[in-house]
Amino acid sequence: MSIKQPFFPDYASGAIVAPNGAAVSQPIGTGKQVVITNLGNVVAYVRVTDGASVAAATTTDMPVLP
């Protein structure tokens, strides 16, 4: 598999989201790359959409382990 767009993270421009048990959304813009880390002590669930969907992530979405 080839990578068409190399990944160069810009850690200084990231967004820190601390939902504390509630659902949180974070717009990222068109054509952006996403890295998700979980610094908490519980599993976080993530849903990436086109912006038209506002449904919160559930346990059927992508888990991000601590």
Secondary structure, 3 states (H helix, E strand, C coil): CCCCCCCCCCHHHCCCCCCCCCCCCCCCCCCCCCCCCCCCCCCEEECCCCCCCCCCCCCCCEEECC
